[in-house]
Amino acid sequence: MRALTVLLSGLLLATTLHSPAAATIVKKPGPVVPDVVYQRADFAAGAGEGTSAADGLSFASAAGTTSYTDALGTKTWEYARWTGPERTVGFPATELIASWTADVPRGSWLQVEARARNTAGLSKWYVLGRWSYAEGDILRTSVPGQGDADASVAVDTLVAAAGRQLSAYQLRLTLYRTPGSAVTPRVRTLGAMASNVPERKTVPVSPGGGAWGVELNVPRRSQNVHAGHYPEWDGGGEAWCSPTSTTMVLGYWDKWPSAEDTSWVDPSDPNPEVDHAARYTYDHAYQGAGNWPFNTAYAGRYGLDGFVTRLRTLTELERLVKAGIPVITSQSFKKGELPGAGYGTDGHLMVIVGFTATGDVIANDPASSSNDAVRHVYPRAAFENVWLRSTSSGGVAYVIRPAGRALPATTPGLPANW
């Protein structure tokens, strides 16, 4: 998967004696502090065309019509659109990821776009996702091939071109529905995470964050028990780490799909909710179920609030676990780099459910032989390194919880990243 990294820091003070009569305090830099900020959209700000911001952002009236063509054919849609105000990042960012939750009934869909301000001015609009929960209207998809002198889109991530770091951005949200219908798509939440993560081969271990000895009772689901199931969605269970992790968190909040929702799954399947998540997070361009915002949008289908961000340390992650919120993390590592895993991966998702009394990481790792084998304890330093370093995801995380469940305070003195 995609990569980059993050971590909190301080300053180390060392005393150097130049003579018996004098001493000089020399400040040595500590670990590099990465930059990351998550900002929620305010639908009451910006400009609406046919939208209502009374309760989230809803389709109120058609601003126009357009045609859209994909493998399902060419169809005509009426649309309403909201363009958000320009948001300052506060540092030169190299990446931006937008995520959302929405109610998108059959006969409707949405498109999320972003454009960036850099030293050359304002870029074009880039599509960061075309989302539909229902099937048959459009194919849910990211949009490849959008690169230019300002930026490119890597599946779900807007990546600034060299020398064109973004200082500000705008989001644009377009809602589509069948012409003349009364279908009302509604976006409940929209936000963007901007970051600039330095190149780092190793990441130092962070201090405790108050969750040592805490373990959340998150249901355990193995992706490997689905090996060979429904290969039309990313080759089957061997590749379903992201939807399997999302499913576990939905189960923790008692919000996963019903028996009616999963009635199409083979009755012999041990956990049909996992197959369901793989099907309904599948990105037809990426040809995988690992699109980060599509997974949090899928959770939104069940009334949960979800977003994608980057965390700087395990200390920050502990704040969420202490508040009763499990966190899905993305990491990559070679076999042997994460003791206890027994495998290597170019990109893998798992659920962090707690910490041992000595601060090691308790993970529900879907890359396990059975549901019973999903619980793993990974050494704190090794896990933090393979999650946060620049050859991994740089601390990418899904935060999924009920809208009424309060998030803890973010790290004092640093931009809010949730």
C-alpha positions in Angstrom: 0.0 0.0 0.0 0.8 3.6 0.1 3.5 4.9 2.5 4.9 7.7 4.7 5.5 8.3 8.5 4.9 10.2 11.8 6.1 10.7 15.5 6.1 13.1 18.6 9.4 14.5 19.8 11.3 16.7 22.3 14.7 18.2 22.7 17.7 16.4 24.3 19.9 18.7 26.4 23.6 17.8 26.7 26.3 19.6 28.7 29.7 20.0 27.1 32.6 21.2 29.3 35.0 23.5 27.3 37.2 24.3 30.4 37.2 23.8 34.1 35.7 27.3 34.4 32.9 27.2 31.9 30.1 24.9 30.6 27.9 25.3 27.6 24.4 23.8 27.2 24.2 22.4 23.6 20.7 21.6 22.3 20.7 18.4 20.2 17.6 17.8 18.0 15.3 14.9 19.0 13.3 12.9 16.6 11.9 14.9 13.6 8.3 16.0 14.3 6.1 15.3 11.3 3.3 17.6 10.3 -0.3 16.3 10.2 -3.7 18.0 10.6 -7.3 16.7 10.2 -10.0 19.3 9.4 -13.7 18.7 9.3 -15.8 20.4 6.6 -18.4 23.0 7.7 -21.2 22.7 5.2 -22.7 26.0 6.3 -19.6 27.7 4.9 -18.6 27.7 1.2 -21.0 27.8 -1.8 -23.9 25.5 -2.4 -25.7 24.8 -5.8 -28.9 23.0 -5.1 -27.7 21.7 -1.7 -29.1 22.1 1.8 -26.8 22.3 4.9 -29.6 22.0 7.4 -28.6 18.4 8.4 -25.3 17.5 7.0 -25.3 18.2 3.2 -28.3 17.1 1.3 -29.6 17.2 -2.3 -32.3 19.9 -2.3 -32.8 20.7 -6.0 -31.1 20.0 -9.3 -28.4 22.5 -10.2 -28.1 20.8 -13.6 -27.8 17.5 -15.4 -24.8 15.6 -16.7 -24.0 12.2 -18.2 -21.6 9.7 -16.8 -20.1 6.6 -18.5 -18.6 3.5 -16.9 -18.7 -0.2 -17.6 -22.4 -0.2 -16.7 -23.1 2.2 -19.6 -23.9 5.8 -20.1 -26.6 7.4 -17.8 -27.9 10.8 -17.2 -27.9 12.3 -13.7 -29.1 15.5 -12.1 -26.7 16.9 -9.6 -26.3 19.4 -6.7 -22.9 20.6 -5.6 -21.1 22.2 -2.7 -17.7 23.9 -2.9 -16.0 24.4 0.4 -14.0 27.4 1.3 -10.2 27.4 1.0 -8.6 25.9 4.2 -5.1 26.8 5.3 -3.0 23.8 6.3 -0.4 25.6 8.4 2.6 23.8 7.0 3.8 22.7 3.5 1.9 19.4 3.0 2.9 16.7 0.6 -0.3 14.6 0.9 -4.0 14.9 1.4 -6.7 12.3 2.0 -10.4 13.1 2.2 -12.9 10.8 3.9 -16.7 11.0 4.4 -19.8 9.3 5.7 -23.0 9.5 3.8 -26.5 8.1 3.2 -26.6 7.4 -0.5 -29.8 5.4 -1.4 -30.2 3.5 -4.6 -30.5 5.8 -7.5 -27.8 8.2 -6.2 -24.1 8.5 -5.7 -21.5 11.1 -4.8 -18.1 12.4 -5.9 -15.4 14.0 -3.7 -12.8 16.3 -5.3 -10.0 18.5 -3.9 -7.7 21.1 -5.3 -4.6 22.6 -3.8 -2.9 25.9 -3.5 0.9 25.9 -3.9 3.7 28.3 -4.8 2.4 28.3 -8.4 -1.2 29.1 -7.5 -4.3 27.0 -7.4 -4.3 23.5 -9.0 -7.1 21.9 -11.0 -9.7 19.8 -9.3 -8.7 16.1 -8.6 -11.3 13.4 -8.1 -10.6 11.5 -4.8 -13.5 9.1 -5.1 -16.8 8.2 -6.6 -18.8 6.5 -3.9 -22.0 4.5 -4.1 -23.1 1.9 -1.6 -25.8 0.3 -3.8 -24.8 -1.6 -6.9 -26.1 -1.0 -10.4 -26.0 2.8 -10.5 -22.3 3.3 -11.0 -19.2 1.3 -10.3 -17.7 2.5 -7.0 -14.2 3.7 -8.0 -11.1 5.8 -7.5 -9.9 7.6 -10.6 -6.3 6.9 -11.9 -4.3 9.0 -14.4 -4.9 12.5 -13.0 -1.3 13.5 -12.6 0.1 16.8 -13.7 2.8 19.4 -12.7 1.0 20.1 -9.4 0.0 16.7 -8.1 -1.2 13.2 -8.8 -3.7 10.9 -7.2 -2.5 7.5 -5.8 -5.8 5.6 -5.4 -7.2 7.7 -2.5 -4.4 10.1 -1.8 -3.6 13.5 -3.4 0.2 13.6 -3.6 1.9 16.9 -4.2 4.5 17.1 -7.0 8.1 17.9 -6.0 8.4 21.5 -5.1 4.6 22.0 -5.1 3.7 21.3 -1.5 0.2 22.4 -0.7 -0.3 25.3 1.7 -4.1 25.3 1.4 -6.9 23.2 -0.2 -10.6 23.2 -1.1 -13.0 20.3 -1.2 -15.9 19.9 -3.6 -18.7 17.5 -3.1 -21.2 16.6 -5.9 -24.4 14.7 -5.2 -26.1 12.8 -8.1 -29.5 11.3 -8.4 -31.8 9.9 -11.1 -33.5 12.8 -12.9 -36.9 13.7 -11.6 -36.7 11.4 -8.6 -37.2 12.2 -4.9 -34.1 10.4 -3.8 -32.2 12.5 -1.3 -28.5 11.6 -0.9 -27.0 13.1 2.2 -23.4 13.5 3.4 -23.2 13.5 7.2 -19.5 14.2 7.5 -16.6 15.2 5.3 -13.0 15.9 6.3 -9.5 16.0 5.0 -6.1 15.0 6.5 -3.1 16.8 5.2 0.4 15.7 6.1 4.1 16.1 5.5 6.0 13.1 6.8 9.8 13.1 6.7 11.9 10.2 5.4 12.8 8.0 8.3 14.1 4.4 8.2 13.5 3.9 11.9 11.2 5.5 14.5 12.0 5.6 18.2 9.5 4.1 20.7 7.1 6.6 22.3 6.1 6.9 26.0 2.9 5.5 27.4 -0.4 7.2 26.8 -2.5 5.9 29.6 -3.9 2.7 28.1 -1.4 0.2 29.5 -3.5 -2.7 30.8 -6.5 -1.8 28.7 -8.0 -4.3 26.2 -11.2 -3.6 24.3 -13.6 -6.5 23.6 -13.5 -6.4 19.8 -14.8 -9.4 17.9 -12.2 -11.5 16.2 -12.4 -12.2 12.5 -9.8 -13.9 10.3 -9.4 -13.0 6.6 -7.7 -16.3 6.0 -10.8 -18.4 6.6 -12.2 -16.7 3.6 -9.4 -17.9 1.2 -10.9 -18.4 -2.2 -14.2 -16.8 -1.4 -15.7 -14.5 -4.0 -12.4 -13.9 -6.0 -14.2 -11.2 -8.1 -13.5 -8.9 -5.2 -9.8 -8.6 -4.9 -9.0 -12.3 -5.3 -10.8 -13.5 -2.1 -10.1 -13.5 1.6 -6.3 -13.5 1.3 -6.4 -9.8 0.4 -9.3 -8.8 2.6 -7.4 -7.3 5.6 -9.0 -3.9 5.3 -12.7 -5.0 5.1 -12.0 -7.7 7.7 -10.6 -5.1 10.1 -13.5 -2.7 9.4 -15.9 -5.5 10.1 -14.3 -6.2 13.5 -14.8 -2.6 14.5 -18.4 -2.5 13.3 -19.0 -5.6 15.4 -17.5 -3.9 18.4 -20.1 -1.1 18.0 -22.8 -3.8 17.3 -23.4 -2.3 13.8 -22.4 -4.9 11.3 -24.7 -6.1 8.4 -27.8 -8.1 9.2 -28.7 -11.6 8.1 -30.9 -10.1 5.4 -27.9 -8.0 4.2 -25.7 -11.1 3.9 -28.4 -13.5 2.5 -26.5 -13.7 -0.8 -23.4 -15.2 0.9 -22.9 -19.0 0.7 -24.6 -20.5 3.8 -21.4 -22.5 4.6 -19.4 -19.2 5.0 -18.2 -18.9 8.6 -18.6 -15.1 8.8 -20.7 -13.6 6.0 -20.3 -10.1 7.3 -16.6 -10.2 6.1 -17.6 -11.1 2.6 -20.2 -8.4 2.7 -17.6 -5.7 3.6 -15.2 -6.9 0.9 -18.0 -6.6 -1.7 -19.2 -3.2 -0.6 -15.7 -1.6 -0.2 -14.4 -2.9 -3.5 -12.8 -0.2 -5.7 -13.3 -1.1 -9.3 -10.3 0.9 -10.6 -7.9 0.0 -7.8 -9.3 -3.6 -8.1 -9.1 -4.0 -4.4 -11.0 -3.7 -1.1 -8.3 -1.7 0.6 -9.3 1.9 -0.5 -8.9 3.7 2.9 -11.8 6.2 2.6 -14.1 3.6 1.1 -13.7 1.5 4.2 -14.7 4.4 6.5 -17.5 5.3 4.2 -18.8 1.7 4.4 -18.9 2.0 8.2 -20.9 5.2 7.7 -23.5 3.1 5.9 -24.3 1.6 9.3 -24.7 5.0 11.0 -21.1 5.3 12.3 -18.8 8.2 12.0 -15.5 7.3 10.4 -12.5 9.1 9.0 -8.9 8.5 7.8 -6.0 10.2 9.5 -2.4 9.8 10.5 -1.3 9.3 14.1 2.1 10.5 15.2 2.8 7.9 17.9 1.4 5.0 19.8 1.0 7.5 22.6 -1.7 9.2 20.5 -3.3 5.9 19.7 -3.5 5.1 23.4 -5.6 8.1 23.9 -8.3 6.6 21.6 -8.1 3.2 23.1 -8.3 4.6 26.6 -11.5 6.3 25.5 -12.9 3.0 24.3 -12.3 3.5 20.6 -10.3 0.7 18.8 -8.1 1.9 15.9 -7.4 0.3 12.5 -3.8 0.8 11.4 -2.0 0.3 8.1 1.6 -1.0 8.1 4.2 -2.9 5.9 7.2 -5.0 7.0 9.5 -7.8 6.1 9.2 -11.2 7.7 10.9 -11.1 11.1 10.6 -7.3 11.5 7.4 -7.7 13.6 8.1 -10.5 16.1 5.1 -12.8 16.5 3.6 -12.0 13.1 5.3 -14.8 11.2 4.9 -13.1 7.8 5.9 -10.1 5.7 3.6 -7.7 3.8 3.7 -4.8 1.4 0.6 -3.4 3.1 -1.7 -4.8 5.8 -4.5 -3.5 8.1 -5.2 -4.7 11.6 -7.2 -3.5 14.6 -5.4 -2.2 17.7 -7.6 -3.3 20.6 -5.4 -2.6 23.6 -2.0 -2.7 25.4 -0.4 -5.0 27.8 0.6 -4.0 31.3 4.1 -3.2 30.0 2.9 -1.2 26.9 3.1 -3.8 24.1 0.5 -3.7 21.4 -2.6 -6.0 21.5 -3.8 -6.4 17.9 -6.7 -8.3 16.2 -4.6 -9.3 13.2 -6.9 -10.7 10.4 -3.9 -12.4 8.8 -4.4 -15.4 11.1 -5.3 -19.0 10.6 -8.6 -18.8 12.5 -10.8 -16.4 14.4 -9.4 -17.8 17.7 -5.9 -17.1 16.5 -6.5 -13.4 15.6 -5.4 -11.9 19.0 -1.6 -11.1 18.9 0.7 -9.2 21.2 3.4 -7.3 19.2 6.4 -5.6 20.9 5.8 -1.9 21.2 9.0 -0.7 19.7 8.8 -3.1 16.7 5.2 -2.3 16.0 5.6 1.5 16.2 8.6 1.3 13.8 6.9 -0.7 11.1 3.7 1.4 11.3 5.3 4.9 11.4 8.4 4.7 9.3 8.5 6.3 5.8 8.7 3.0 4.0 5.3 2.1 5.6 2.0 4.0 5.8 3.4 6.8 8.0 0.8 6.2 10.7 -2.3 5.9 8.6 -5.3 4.9 10.8 -9.1 4.5 10.5 -11.0 6.0 13.4 -14.6 4.6 13.5 -17.1 5.2 16.3 -20.7 6.2 16.9 -21.4 9.9 16.2 -22.3 10.5 19.8 -19.2 8.9 21.2 -16.8 11.7 22.1 -13.3 11.7 20.9 -10.6 12.4 23.5 -8.5 15.5 23.4 -5.7 15.6 20.8 -2.1 16.1 21.6 -1.6 19.5 23.2 0.6 21.9 21.3 0.2 20.1 17.9 -2.4 20.5 15.1 -5.5 18.4 15.7 -5.3 15.1 13.8 -8.8 13.9 14.7 
